């Protein structure tokens, strides 16, 4: 993944298997997706604030 001088994001999708890309406020973040957890992307006033994982409990 790279951003070229014209601010275009180029992503080689075969290299980012099981990842999530968050784009906001001229910033790009990439993180791994967990295998068995709920993933929440938090925002505030239309801007990305963070990524949270919740494992949950099964019984």
For each residue, the residues with C-beta under 8 A, 3 or more apart:
1: 9 10 11 12 15 16 21 28 30
2: 9 10
3: 7 8 9 10 28
4: 7 8 10
5:
6:
7: 3 4 26
8: 3 4
9: 1 2 3 23 28
10: 1 2 3 4
11: 1 16 21
12: 1 15 16
13: 16
14: 17
15: 1 12
16: 1 11 12 13 19 21 30
17: 14
18: 32 33
19: 16 30 31 32 33
20: 30 31 33 39 41 51
21: 1 11 16 28 29 30
22: 28 29 30 31 41 48 51
23: 9 27 28 48
24: 27 43 46 47 48
25: 47 48
26: 7
27: 23 24 48
28: 1 3 9 21 22 23
29: 21 22 48 51
30: 1 16 19 20 21 22
31: 19 20 22 51
32: 18 19
33: 18 19 20 39
34: 37 39 53 55
35:
36: 55
37: 34 53 54 55 56
38: 53 54 55 56
39: 20 33 34 51 52 53
40: 51 52 53 54
41: 20 22 48 50 51
42: 48 49 50 51 52
43: 24 46 47 48 49
44: 47 49
45:
46: 24 43
47: 24 25 43 44
48: 22 23 24 25 27 29 41 42 43
49: 42 43 44
50: 41 42
51: 20 22 29 31 39 40 41 42
52: 39 40 42
53: 34 37 38 39 40
54: 37 38 40
55: 34 36 37 38
56: 37 38
57:
58:
59:
